[in-house]
Amino acid sequence: MSARETILITGATGSIGSWMARTLLESGRSVVALTRADTSLAAKARVLEALCIVAAGAQADHVDVLHGDLCDGPAMEAAAGSCQGVSCIIHCAGAMEFRAECAELDQQVNVQGTANMLRLAEALHVPFCHFSTAYIAGRRQGRVLESEIDVGQRFNNPYESSKCQAELLIRDWSLRTGLSAFILRPSIVVGDSREGRIVNFDGLYNFMRLLDSMSGLSGEREFRVAANCAATKNIVPVDYLARLAVHILDAGAPGTYHITNPHPLRLSALCDTLAEIFAVRGAKLVSEEEFQSPRPNRFESMYQKLASSYAPYLAAEPSFDRTNTDAIAEGAGFELPELDAVFFRRLVDYARTVKWGKAERSPGAVTGRERFVERYFDEFLAKKMHQQLLPNLRRLSANCRIVVEDIPGRFWALSIDRGCLVEVSQNGLPVECTFLLHSDIFLAIVAGRLSPQAAFFSKKIDIEGDMEAGLKLATVLATFFRKWPYE
């Protein structure tokens, strides 16, 4: 690439894409950001918000926003007419869903979406740079080469499989068209090394946020996590990733590059650091056999269930070969910072400052949802009062509060007595815990499409008060919502 080029980026509103946009802008390039939203204005607002998060808002004048959905094949074909000045496509967008029920979404975004972008690159006759993941290695052990894609490995989840399929598409596309392809495989990406800035709080942040929410909950009890102490976690800051990625593109050598940490952390060391930061006393990594004997306590079981999607990554990790990356980076001064307690505290401090990325919503935009929420409490739940709705819960008695944050000044308190809902109050009740969430998440939960536990683990719900009671109640309510969905 040259300094005056215009680069088309997908995923500019995500963690990697936003930092790629910032780094390209700093190098003198212009950016076209392909962004999905309901309207063109909303797309521009999303891009500006992401640029501001990564401290690049002042350079927004050098960013054009192309409103479109990369999963819409015909729309991407039509987009070629708007991108004639583009000299390279950098594809950062993707779905990172690990659960089996999200396999279709992973396929649609990571495979079909990539295929659509490849057709656009072919129409424009420009190179294609794709952000994949080092974890297409799946369950492989030992050394994984940059030249390897599908070697018959088994995958831990649909996400890994979909990213592997996308790489195969890119390889075949490059061979067929003769156009240059760059495949960049980062490991676990976290905030920038100086301030901790990042757009999305997923992956490792899910663990950290859960620990932050449960800080001190375990008291003086032993807190065991089933994991392999000898396993490693390969972590890179997003600013290091973006600078090295742009350097690779500038070098003009197509190929596959592991942008990983040559000195990954021991999982045991990471555990000790996070336990110290979040004041989780008695934290201890144990084998699966040790975890089951003696039987896990309620806190341990709760954590294991919430983190089940990430269990394979606590068991093992391969070694990622960096032959191509090191050859390009040699002598260029790309030094990784030490991933010590100071570094992780910086990440956590930033996350807490921005409330783990919890977006502020405009109250005026949720009038219809407000009426929906009111009907749920005032009409739907009113018909369920004093019934034994879940026969196995006769011992459950608890009070909780539900705060829908983008409906100002409104909250509802529920009283459950021996498994029966006995009171719904807008005036408040003494409660053990409070659930805080936005109306769109509320709609998904009461419809039975999203479990409260999953919403909490993915930072869509906050729990105040007695955390342990809140998570126990969330499990009960999940059963209720599945049995009595409300659309």
C-alpha positions as CSV (number, residue, x, y, z in Angstrom):
1,M,0.0,0.0,0.0
2,S,1.0,3.6,-0.5
3,A,0.4,6.6,1.8
4,R,-2.3,8.3,-0.3
5,E,-4.5,5.3,-0.9
6,T,-8.2,4.9,-0.1
7,I,-8.9,1.6,1.8
8,L,-12.3,-0.1,2.1
9,I,-12.7,-1.5,5.6
10,T,-15.5,-3.8,6.9
11,G,-16.1,-4.0,10.6
12,A,-14.9,-0.4,11.4
13,T,-17.4,-0.4,14.3
14,G,-15.7,-3.4,15.9
15,S,-12.6,-3.8,18.0
16,I,-10.1,-4.7,15.3
17,G,-11.6,-2.6,12.5
18,S,-11.8,0.6,14.5
19,W,-8.1,0.3,15.4
20,M,-7.2,-0.6,11.8
21,A,-9.1,2.6,10.7
22,R,-7.2,4.7,13.2
23,T,-3.9,3.3,12.2
24,L,-4.5,3.8,8.5
25,L,-5.7,7.3,9.1
26,E,-2.6,8.1,11.1
27,S,-0.5,6.9,8.1
28,G,-2.2,9.3,5.8
29,R,-4.7,7.0,4.1
30,S,-8.4,7.7,3.6
31,V,-11.0,5.1,4.6
32,V,-14.3,3.9,3.3
33,A,-16.1,2.1,6.0
34,L,-18.8,-0.4,4.9
35,T,-21.3,-0.4,7.8
36,R,-24.6,-2.1,8.5
37,A,-27.4,0.0,10.1
38,D,-31.0,0.8,9.6
39,T,-30.2,4.1,7.8
40,S,-27.2,5.9,6.3
41,L,-27.3,8.4,9.1
42,A,-27.3,5.6,11.7
43,A,-24.3,4.0,9.9
44,K,-22.3,7.2,10.0
45,A,-23.2,7.6,13.7
46,R,-21.9,4.1,14.4
47,V,-18.6,4.7,12.7
48,L,-18.1,8.0,14.4
49,E,-18.8,6.5,17.8
50,A,-16.2,3.7,17.2
51,L,-13.6,6.2,16.0
52,C,-14.2,8.3,19.1
53,I,-13.7,5.3,21.4
54,V,-10.3,4.6,19.8
55,A,-9.4,8.4,20.0
56,A,-9.6,8.9,16.2
57,G,-12.7,11.1,16.1
58,A,-10.7,14.1,15.0
59,Q,-9.9,12.3,11.7
60,A,-13.5,11.4,10.8
61,D,-13.3,13.9,7.9
62,H,-11.1,11.4,6.1
63,V,-13.7,8.6,6.5
64,D,-16.5,8.0,4.1
65,V,-19.3,5.6,5.2
66,L,-20.8,3.2,2.8
67,H,-24.1,2.0,4.1
68,G,-24.6,-1.7,3.4
69,D,-24.7,-5.2,4.7
70,L,-21.9,-7.5,3.6
71,C,-24.3,-10.5,3.9
72,D,-26.5,-8.9,1.1
73,G,-24.9,-10.3,-2.1
74,P,-26.8,-8.1,-4.6
75,A,-26.1,-5.0,-2.5
76,M,-22.4,-5.8,-2.5
77,E,-22.4,-6.3,-6.3
78,A,-24.0,-2.9,-6.6
79,A,-21.5,-1.3,-4.2
80,A,-18.7,-1.7,-6.8
81,G,-19.9,1.4,-8.5
82,S,-19.3,3.4,-5.4
83,C,-15.8,2.1,-4.7
84,Q,-13.9,2.8,-7.8
85,G,-11.2,4.7,-6.0
86,V,-10.5,1.9,-3.5
87,S,-7.1,0.2,-3.8
88,C,-7.5,-2.5,-1.2
89,I,-10.2,-4.2,0.9
90,I,-9.5,-5.0,4.5
91,H,-12.1,-7.4,5.9
92,C,-12.4,-7.1,9.7
93,A,-16.1,-7.8,10.1
94,G,-17.3,-11.1,11.5
95,A,-19.6,-12.9,14.0
96,M,-17.9,-14.4,17.0
97,E,-20.5,-16.8,18.3
98,F,-19.4,-20.0,20.0
99,R,-22.7,-21.6,20.8
100,A,-24.1,-24.3,18.5
101,E,-27.4,-22.5,18.1
102,C,-25.5,-19.6,16.5
103,A,-23.9,-21.8,13.8
104,E,-26.1,-20.4,11.1
105,L,-25.2,-16.8,12.0
106,D,-21.4,-17.7,11.9
107,Q,-21.9,-19.3,8.4
108,Q,-23.9,-16.3,7.1
109,V,-21.5,-13.6,8.3
110,N,-18.1,-15.4,8.3
111,V,-18.5,-17.5,5.2
112,Q,-21.1,-16.0,3.0
113,G,-20.2,-12.5,3.9
114,T,-16.5,-13.2,3.1
115,A,-17.6,-14.7,-0.3
116,N,-19.5,-11.5,-1.1
117,M,-16.5,-9.3,-0.2
118,L,-14.3,-11.5,-2.4
119,R,-16.6,-10.9,-5.3
120,L,-16.4,-7.1,-4.7
121,A,-12.6,-7.3,-4.5
122,E,-12.6,-9.2,-7.8
123,A,-14.9,-6.6,-9.5
124,L,-12.6,-3.8,-8.3
125,H,-9.5,-5.9,-9.1
126,V,-7.8,-5.1,-5.8
127,P,-6.0,-7.1,-3.1
128,F,-7.9,-8.6,-0.3
129,C,-6.8,-8.6,3.4
130,H,-8.8,-10.9,5.7
131,F,-8.7,-11.0,9.5
132,S,-9.1,-14.6,10.5
133,T,-8.1,-16.1,13.9
134,A,-5.2,-18.2,15.1
135,Y,-7.8,-20.5,16.6
136,I,-8.8,-22.1,13.2
137,A,-6.3,-24.6,14.6
138,G,-9.2,-26.0,16.6
139,R,-8.2,-28.8,18.9
140,R,-4.8,-29.2,17.4
141,Q,-1.8,-29.4,19.7
142,G,1.9,-28.7,19.1
143,R,3.2,-26.3,16.5
144,V,0.7,-24.8,14.0
145,L,2.2,-23.4,10.8
146,E,1.0,-20.3,9.0
147,S,0.9,-22.3,5.8
148,E,-1.7,-24.8,7.2
149,I,-5.4,-24.3,7.0
150,D,-7.6,-27.4,7.0
151,V,-5.5,-30.4,8.0
152,G,-8.5,-32.5,9.3
153,Q,-8.6,-30.8,12.7
154,R,-11.7,-30.9,14.9
155,F,-13.1,-27.6,16.0
156,N,-14.3,-26.4,19.4
157,N,-17.2,-24.4,18.1
158,P,-19.0,-23.2,14.9
159,Y,-17.0,-20.0,15.0
160,E,-13.6,-21.7,14.4
161,S,-15.1,-23.9,11.7
162,S,-16.6,-20.9,9.8
163,K,-13.3,-18.9,9.9
164,C,-11.5,-21.9,8.5
165,Q,-14.0,-22.2,5.7
166,A,-13.5,-18.5,4.9
167,E,-9.7,-19.0,4.6
168,L,-10.3,-21.8,2.1
169,L,-12.5,-19.5,0.1
170,I,-9.8,-16.8,0.0
171,R,-7.0,-19.3,-1.0
172,D,-9.1,-20.5,-3.9
173,W,-10.1,-17.0,-4.9
174,S,-6.5,-15.8,-5.0
175,L,-5.4,-18.9,-7.1
176,R,-8.3,-18.3,-9.5
177,T,-8.0,-14.6,-9.9
178,G,-4.3,-14.0,-9.5
179,L,-5.1,-11.2,-7.0
180,S,-3.1,-10.8,-3.8
181,A,-4.5,-12.2,-0.6
182,F,-3.3,-11.5,3.0
183,I,-4.7,-13.6,5.8
184,L,-4.0,-12.3,9.3
185,R,-4.5,-14.6,12.2
186,P,-4.6,-12.8,15.6
187,S,-4.8,-14.7,18.9
188,I,-6.9,-13.2,21.8
189,V,-7.2,-9.5,21.2
190,V,-7.5,-7.0,24.2
191,G,-7.4,-3.2,24.5
192,D,-4.5,-1.0,23.5
193,S,-1.4,-1.1,25.5
194,R,-1.4,2.5,26.6
195,E,-4.9,3.2,27.8
196,G,-6.8,-0.1,27.4
197,R,-9.2,1.3,24.7
198,I,-11.4,-1.1,22.9
199,V,-14.8,-1.1,21.3
200,N,-16.3,-4.5,22.1
201,F,-15.8,-6.3,25.4
202,D,-16.0,-9.9,24.4
203,G,-13.7,-13.0,24.6
204,L,-11.4,-12.7,27.6
205,Y,-13.5,-9.6,28.7
206,N,-16.4,-11.9,29.4
207,F,-14.4,-13.7,32.1
208,M,-13.1,-10.4,33.5
209,R,-16.5,-8.8,33.6
210,L,-18.0,-11.8,35.3
211,L,-15.2,-11.7,37.9
212,D,-15.7,-8.0,38.4
213,S,-19.4,-8.5,38.9
214,M,-18.7,-11.3,41.4
215,S,-15.8,-9.5,43.1
216,G,-15.7,-10.6,46.8
217,L,-18.7,-12.9,46.4
218,S,-16.7,-16.1,47.2
219,G,-15.6,-14.6,50.5
220,E,-12.9,-16.7,52.1
221,R,-14.1,-19.9,50.4
222,E,-11.9,-21.8,48.0
223,F,-12.9,-21.0,44.4
224,R,-11.9,-23.7,42.0
225,V,-11.9,-23.5,38.2
226,A,-11.5,-26.6,36.0
227,A,-8.5,-25.9,33.8
228,N,-5.1,-27.0,32.8
229,C,-2.5,-25.1,34.8
230,A,0.2,-25.8,32.2
231,A,-1.9,-24.4,29.3
232,T,-1.1,-21.0,27.8
233,K,-3.2,-18.0,26.8
234,N,-1.9,-16.1,23.8
235,I,-2.9,-12.4,24.1
236,V,-2.1,-9.4,22.0
237,P,-3.0,-5.7,22.5
238,V,-5.1,-4.3,19.6
239,D,-2.7,-1.4,18.9
240,Y,0.1,-3.9,18.4
241,L,-2.1,-5.9,16.1
242,A,-3.1,-2.9,14.0
243,R,0.4,-1.5,13.6
244,L,1.8,-4.8,12.6
245,A,-1.0,-5.5,10.2
246,V,-0.5,-2.3,8.4
247,H,3.2,-2.9,8.2
248,I,2.6,-6.3,6.7
249,L,0.4,-4.8,4.0
250,D,2.9,-2.1,3.3
251,A,5.6,-4.8,2.8
252,G,3.4,-6.1,0.0
253,A,4.1,-9.8,0.6
254,P,0.8,-11.7,0.3
255,G,0.5,-14.8,2.5
256,T,-0.8,-15.9,5.9
257,Y,0.6,-14.3,9.2
258,H,0.1,-15.3,12.8
259,I,-0.1,-12.0,14.7
260,T,0.3,-13.7,18.1
261,N,2.4,-13.4,21.2
262,P,5.7,-15.2,20.9
263,H,5.7,-15.5,24.7
264,P,2.2,-16.5,25.7
265,L,1.1,-16.4,29.3
266,R,0.8,-19.4,31.5
267,L,-2.9,-19.9,32.4
268,S,-1.9,-20.2,36.0
269,A,-0.1,-16.8,36.0
270,L,-3.1,-15.2,34.3
271,C,-5.4,-16.7,36.9
272,D,-3.3,-15.3,39.8
273,T,-3.2,-11.9,38.2
274,L,-7.0,-11.7,37.7
275,A,-7.7,-13.2,41.1
276,E,-5.6,-10.4,42.6
277,I,-7.3,-7.6,40.5
278,F,-10.8,-8.8,41.2
279,A,-10.3,-9.9,44.8
280,V,-11.4,-13.4,44.2
281,R,-9.9,-15.1,47.2
282,G,-9.0,-18.7,47.2
283,A,-8.9,-18.9,43.4
284,K,-7.3,-22.1,42.2
285,L,-7.0,-24.0,38.9
286,V,-7.7,-27.7,39.2
287,S,-8.1,-30.7,36.9
288,E,-11.6,-31.9,36.0
289,E,-11.3,-34.8,38.4
290,E,-10.3,-32.4,41.3
291,F,-13.1,-30.1,40.4
292,Q,-15.7,-32.9,40.9
293,S,-14.3,-34.1,44.2
294,P,-15.3,-32.7,46.5
295,R,-18.4,-31.5,44.6
296,P,-18.3,-27.9,43.4
297,N,-20.0,-25.4,45.6
298,R,-22.7,-23.1,44.3
299,F,-20.3,-20.3,43.3
300,E,-18.0,-22.7,41.5
301,S,-20.9,-24.4,39.6
302,M,-22.4,-21.1,38.7
303,Y,-19.1,-19.9,37.2
304,Q,-18.5,-23.1,35.3
305,K,-21.9,-23.0,33.8
306,L,-21.7,-19.4,32.7
307,A,-18.2,-20.0,31.2
308,S,-19.0,-23.3,29.6
309,S,-18.5,-22.0,26.0
310,Y,-14.9,-21.1,26.8
311,A,-14.0,-24.4,28.6
312,P,-12.0,-25.8,25.7
313,Y,-9.7,-22.7,25.9
314,L,-8.9,-23.5,29.5
315,A,-7.8,-27.0,28.6
316,A,-5.1,-26.5,25.9
317,E,-3.7,-24.2,23.3
318,P,-1.3,-24.9,20.4
319,S,1.9,-23.1,19.7
320,F,1.5,-20.6,16.8
321,D,4.4,-20.5,14.4
322,R,5.4,-16.9,13.4
323,T,7.9,-17.5,10.6
324,N,6.2,-15.2,8.1
325,T,5.4,-12.6,10.7
326,D,8.9,-12.5,12.2
327,A,10.5,-12.2,8.8
328,I,8.4,-9.1,8.0
329,A,8.6,-7.5,11.5
330,E,12.3,-8.0,12.0
331,G,14.0,-4.7,12.8
332,A,10.8,-2.7,12.6
333,G,10.5,-2.2,16.4
334,F,7.3,-4.0,17.1
335,E,7.8,-4.8,20.7
336,L,5.0,-6.3,22.8
337,P,4.5,-4.8,26.2
338,E,4.8,-7.0,29.2
339,L,1.5,-8.5,30.0
340,D,1.8,-8.1,33.8
341,A,-0.6,-7.0,36.5
342,V,-0.1,-3.3,35.5
343,F,-1.2,-4.1,32.0
344,F,-4.3,-6.0,33.0
345,R,-5.3,-3.3,35.6
346,R,-5.1,-0.8,32.7
347,L,-7.6,-2.9,30.7
348,V,-9.9,-3.3,33.7
349,D,-9.7,0.4,34.6
350,Y,-10.8,1.4,31.1
351,A,-13.5,-1.2,31.0
352,R,-14.9,0.0,34.3
353,T,-14.7,3.6,33.2
354,V,-17.0,2.9,30.2
355,K,-19.1,0.5,32.2
356,W,-17.9,-2.5,30.1
357,G,-19.1,-0.9,26.9
358,K,-22.7,-0.5,28.0
359,A,-24.2,1.9,25.5
360,E,-26.4,4.8,26.5
361,R,-29.7,4.7,24.7
362,S,-32.0,7.6,23.7
363,P,-35.2,7.5,25.8
364,G,-37.2,9.0,22.9
365,A,-36.4,6.0,20.7
366,V,-38.2,3.4,22.8
367,T,-41.8,4.6,23.1
368,G,-43.1,1.4,21.5
369,R,-40.9,-0.8,23.7
370,E,-42.1,1.1,26.8
371,R,-45.7,0.1,26.1
372,F,-44.6,-3.5,25.5
373,V,-42.7,-3.6,28.8
374,E,-45.7,-2.1,30.7
375,R,-48.1,-4.7,29.2
376,Y,-45.8,-7.5,30.2
377,F,-45.9,-6.5,33.9
378,D,-49.4,-5.0,34.1
379,E,-51.3,-7.5,32.0
380,F,-49.3,-10.7,31.2
381,L,-47.7,-11.2,34.7
382,A,-51.0,-10.2,36.4
383,K,-52.6,-13.2,34.9
384,K,-49.9,-15.5,36.4
385,M,-50.3,-14.3,40.0
386,H,-50.8,-16.9,42.8
387,Q,-50.2,-19.9,40.5
388,Q,-47.7,-22.7,41.0
389,L,-46.2,-22.1,37.6
390,L,-43.0,-24.2,38.2
391,P,-43.9,-27.2,40.4
392,N,-40.3,-27.8,41.4
393,L,-39.8,-24.4,43.0
394,R,-42.1,-24.5,46.0
395,R,-39.1,-23.7,48.2
396,L,-38.2,-20.5,46.3
397,S,-39.1,-17.2,48.1
398,A,-37.3,-14.1,46.9
399,N,-37.9,-10.4,46.0
400,C,-36.1,-8.8,43.0
401,R,-36.3,-5.5,41.1
402,I,-36.1,-5.1,37.3
403,V,-34.9,-1.8,36.0
404,V,-35.3,-1.2,32.3
405,E,-32.7,1.5,31.9
406,D,-33.9,3.2,28.7
407,I,-37.4,3.8,30.2
408,P,-36.6,6.6,32.6
409,G,-38.0,6.5,36.1
410,R,-39.6,3.1,35.8
411,F,-38.9,-0.1,37.5
412,W,-40.8,-3.1,38.7
413,A,-40.4,-5.2,41.8
414,L,-41.5,-8.9,42.0
415,S,-42.2,-10.9,45.1
416,I,-42.1,-14.7,44.8
417,D,-43.4,-16.8,47.7
418,R,-42.9,-20.6,47.7
419,G,-42.7,-20.6,43.9
420,C,-45.7,-18.4,43.3
421,L,-45.6,-14.8,42.1
422,V,-47.6,-12.9,44.8
423,E,-46.9,-9.3,44.0
424,V,-45.8,-7.0,41.2
425,S,-45.1,-3.4,42.4
426,Q,-44.1,-0.2,40.7
427,N,-43.7,1.4,44.1
428,G,-40.9,-0.8,45.2
429,L,-40.4,-3.6,47.7
430,P,-37.4,-4.6,49.8
431,V,-35.4,-6.7,47.4
432,E,-32.3,-9.0,47.6
433,C,-31.1,-8.0,44.1
434,T,-31.8,-5.8,41.1
435,F,-31.5,-6.6,37.4
436,L,-30.6,-3.7,35.1
437,L,-31.0,-4.0,31.4
438,H,-32.2,-2.2,28.2
439,S,-35.5,-2.7,26.6
440,D,-34.3,-4.7,23.6
441,I,-32.6,-7.2,25.9
442,F,-35.8,-7.4,28.0
443,L,-37.8,-8.2,24.9
444,A,-35.5,-11.0,23.9
445,I,-35.5,-12.5,27.4
446,V,-39.2,-12.6,28.0
447,A,-39.7,-14.1,24.6
448,G,-37.5,-17.0,25.6
449,R,-34.9,-16.2,22.9
450,L,-32.1,-15.2,25.4
451,S,-31.5,-16.7,28.8
452,P,-30.8,-14.2,31.7
453,Q,-27.6,-16.1,32.5
454,A,-26.3,-15.8,29.0
455,A,-27.3,-12.1,28.9
456,F,-25.4,-11.5,32.2
457,F,-22.3,-13.3,30.9
458,S,-22.3,-11.3,27.7
459,K,-22.5,-8.0,29.6
460,K,-26.2,-7.3,28.6
461,I,-27.5,-7.4,32.2
462,D,-26.1,-6.0,35.4
463,I,-26.9,-7.4,38.8
464,E,-26.8,-5.2,41.9
465,G,-27.2,-6.4,45.5
466,D,-26.8,-10.0,46.4
467,M,-25.0,-11.4,43.3
468,E,-25.4,-15.0,44.3
469,A,-29.1,-14.6,44.9
470,G,-29.4,-12.8,41.6
471,L,-27.7,-15.5,39.5
472,K,-29.8,-18.2,41.3
473,L,-33.0,-16.3,40.5
474,A,-31.8,-15.8,36.9
475,T,-31.7,-19.5,36.5
476,V,-35.2,-19.9,37.8
477,L,-36.5,-17.1,35.6
478,A,-34.9,-18.6,32.5
479,T,-37.1,-21.7,33.1
480,F,-40.2,-19.5,33.5
481,F,-39.5,-17.5,30.3
482,R,-39.0,-20.7,28.3
483,K,-42.2,-22.2,29.5
484,W,-44.2,-19.0,29.3
485,P,-42.7,-16.9,26.4
486,Y,-44.2,-13.5,25.6
487,E,-43.9,-12.1,22.1
